[in-house]
Amino acid sequence: MGHHGGRRHAGQGIKNGRLKPRVSRVLPLAAAAEAHRLPGDRQTIGKVLLSTAG
């Protein structure tokens, strides 16, 4: 399968709902420094996303 095959498999799992990424926080782009700090400080369980919306 190799490296790229694993990504393809994960993408299919997300599309069909079998894999659900855990999102801990969504922060505005202006809070990028905080978003970078949170995982290092072990303040999250899951991904920290930056939003460019509103």
CORCOR-V556308 format. One record per backbone hydrogen bond with DSSP energy under -0.5 kcal/mol. CO is the residue of the C=O (numbers start at 1). NH is the residue of the N-H. If there is no record, write none. Layout:
{{CO:NH} {CO:NH}}
This chain:
{{1:5} {2:6} {3:7} {4:8} {5:9} {6:10} {7:11} {8:12} {9:13} {10:14} {11:15} {12:16} {13:18} {13:19} {14:17} {19:21} {21:23} {22:24} {22:47} {25:49} {27:51} {28:31} {29:32} {31:35} {32:36} {33:37} {34:38} {35:39} {36:40} {37:41} {38:43} {39:42} {47:24} {47:25} {47:49} {49:27} {51:29}}
